[in-house]
Amino acid sequence: MGFHPSQETAIRYRGFLLLQHANHSWLVRPERSPMAVLPFRTKPCSLADVKGQLDERLMNHDNAHPMAS
């Protein structure tokens, strides 16, 4: 009987932490405040997909708040 700790992958991307879970879903959260985009979770997907989702949310935020950048 061996103990296998769960491993999560953590990646920094554009001021966010992308945390991959064992089921290949992701938790995306800002590294610090103020938050331009709220933390969110994804369904199981690739790293490229989660980066695309974050890029889209950041683009939508920038378009909604043009003076915030």
C-alpha positions in Angstrom: 0.0 0.0 0.0 1.6 3.2 -1.1 0.5 6.8 -0.7 0.3 8.8 -3.9 -0.2 12.5 -3.2 -2.5 14.3 -5.6 -0.5 16.5 -7.9 -1.7 19.8 -9.2 -0.1 21.7 -12.0 0.2 25.5 -11.3 1.0 27.8 -14.2 1.4 31.6 -14.1 -0.2 33.4 -17.1 -0.9 37.1 -17.6 -1.2 37.8 -13.8 -3.3 34.7 -13.1 -2.6 31.2 -11.6 -3.9 28.3 -13.6 -4.3 25.3 -11.3 -4.9 22.0 -13.0 -6.8 19.3 -11.0 -6.4 15.6 -11.3 -9.5 15.4 -13.5 -7.9 17.9 -15.9 -10.3 20.7 -15.0 -8.7 24.1 -14.1 -9.2 26.7 -11.4 -8.2 30.2 -12.7 -7.6 32.9 -10.1 -5.8 36.2 -10.1 -2.3 36.3 -8.4 -3.3 39.5 -6.6 -6.0 42.2 -6.2 -7.7 44.2 -7.6 -9.4 41.5 -9.7 -10.1 42.4 -13.3 -11.6 38.9 -13.8 -13.2 36.9 -11.0 -11.8 33.4 -10.3 -13.5 30.6 -12.3 -13.3 26.9 -12.9 -13.3 25.1 -16.3 -14.5 21.7 -17.4 -11.7 19.3 -18.2 -9.7 20.9 -21.1 -6.2 21.5 -22.4 -3.9 24.3 -21.2 -4.4 26.0 -24.6 -8.1 26.0 -24.0 -8.0 27.4 -20.5 -5.6 30.2 -21.8 -8.1 30.9 -24.5 -11.0 31.2 -22.0 -8.9 33.6 -19.9 -7.9 35.7 -22.8 -11.5 36.0 -23.9 -12.6 37.0 -20.4 -9.8 39.6 -20.3 -10.8 41.0 -23.7 -14.4 41.2 -22.7 -13.4 43.0 -19.5 -11.2 45.5 -21.4 -14.0 46.2 -23.9 -16.5 46.8 -21.1 -14.1 49.0 -19.1 -11.9 50.8 -21.7 -10.6 53.3 -19.1 -9.6 50.6 -16.6 -6.5 49.4 -18.5 
